[in-house]
Structure formats: C-alpha cells, structure tokens
Amino acid sequence: MTKTRVKVLMHYLKRKGNTSLNEIVNLFFAPSYETIAKKFIQRIDQHDKYDKVYFEGISEPMFYPKGIKRHSLFLVTVECFNKKNWHYYEIPQTSVSPGDAVIDCGLLKGYSHLRFTGNAKKFI
C-alpha cells in the first residue's frame, strides 16, 4: 500500500466528504500507475541525460529527463492514454481534426506534440 493511498484513506475516515466507500475500495485495489502505464509504453531506451520513451501507436519517441522520477512518467502516461482515467482528455468534445491549430500549454513536453502533430495543421 502506497503512502498516497494511506493518506487518502485517513482523509476519508476523518471527513468522508462526498467520496463513496466503493470509490475508496476501488482506489486501494486498483493496479499501480506503473502497471497501467506499461501497457502503453512500448519501450524505454536509456541514455546519459535522458530516456527515449516509445509509446504504442506513436512512432517518434518522447525524451524524458533523467532527473525526474519515473513515477511522474507513469502518472502522465496513464492520464494521457488510459480512457478510464478522469484526466483523459481525448474525448469527442476536445478532438483534434485536420486543419486544427493546437496550442500546448501543459507541462508535459513531448506527448502532445507527438500525439497531435499528424492531425493538426499547426502546433504551437
């Protein structure tokens, strides 16, 4: 059990809020971000200052700095690829079509560019 999951449980037990017991149980028995992310990562080639991360369905790699914890890579991979994650944003209301301009204001340098360059007319 991770420290984060223990914190969530403690918060739930103290306040309960609007989180159901079913949601808490699902959180505790869900696979880790690493386990889920590895379903979407084809391979990781390690280099001195960065790793090249290859995702399923995307031919170009994303360059991931060595100084950033690997957990962050797994977390963001799950958010970007796992349709069941509440952060997943490639839904019909936010789809990118040919001719669209995409402005990437996020902190994940690399994923959006890799994902949408083929669809968007312009990427900023």
N, C-alpha and C positions, 0 to 999 in steps of 0.2 A: 504494500500500500504506500503510495507516494505521500510526501508531506502536503502537497496541494490537496489531495483527496481527504486527508485528515482534517485540514483547515476547513474545507467545505462542510464536512460532517459536523465539526464543532460549531460552526456558524449556524447550521441547520438546527442542531439540538438546542442552541441558545435562543434563536429568534423564530425559527420555522419559516417566516416570511411567506412568499407565495410559491415556494418550491414543494412539489409533492414528494411523498416518501418514495413513490415509484421512480421519479427522476433521480433521487439520491441513490437508490439501489442500482439503477442503470449506470450511473456515473462510476460507482465502485466496481462493477463487474465488466465494464467496457474494456476493450483492448487498449493498450497504451498508444500514444501518438506514434511512437516508433514503429510498432507493429502495423498500424494502419498505413503510415507513410510509406513503408517499404513495399506495399502493394503498387504504389505509383512511381517509385524510383526504380529505374532500370539498372543503373549502376552509379557508383561514385568513384571517380579516378582521383587519387590523392597526389597533390603537388606540394612544393615547398611552402608557398604563401596562400594557396587557395586549393579548393577541391572543385573538380568539374562534376556537376550533378546532372545526370541524364534522366529525364522523365519519360514515362511511357507515352508514346504518341507525339513526342516533340523531338525533332532530330538534333537541334542545337543544344549545347549544354548551358547550364546556369553556373556562374562562377561564385563559389561560396567561400568567404574568407575563413582562414584557419582560426582566427582569434574569437570567433563567435561559436557559442556552444552548439553542438549538434542537435540538441533538443529543439532549439529555435527553428532549425531547418525542418525537422519533423512536424512541428506545430504548424508552420506556414504551409507545408506540403498538404497536410490534412485539410486545412482551411481552403486551399485552392483547388484540390482535386476531389475530395470526398463530398458527394452530393448530400449526404446525411448531416454534415456539419452545419451548424447555424451560421457560420461565417461564409459559407459557399455562396458566391455571388453571380455565377454564370447561370442566371435564370432568364426566362423569356423577356422579362421587363428590362434586363440590362445586357441583352445580347449585343454582340459586335457584328455588324454586317459589312460586306464590301462597300467601300466608299465612306465609311465612318471615320472620324478622327478620334483617336484615343489619347487622353491626357492621363498619364500615370502620376498620381500624387502620393502613392504609397511608399512604404519604407523598404519593401522587398525589391531590391534592384535586380531585375533579371526575369522574373517569372512572367510579369505582364507583357513585357516586350517579346519574350519567346512565344507566349500563348497567342497574342493578338496581331503580331506583325503580318502574318499571312492573310488575315481577314480585313484589317483596317487599311484605309487608303493612306492615312497619315498617323504616325505615332509620335507623341511629344512627351 
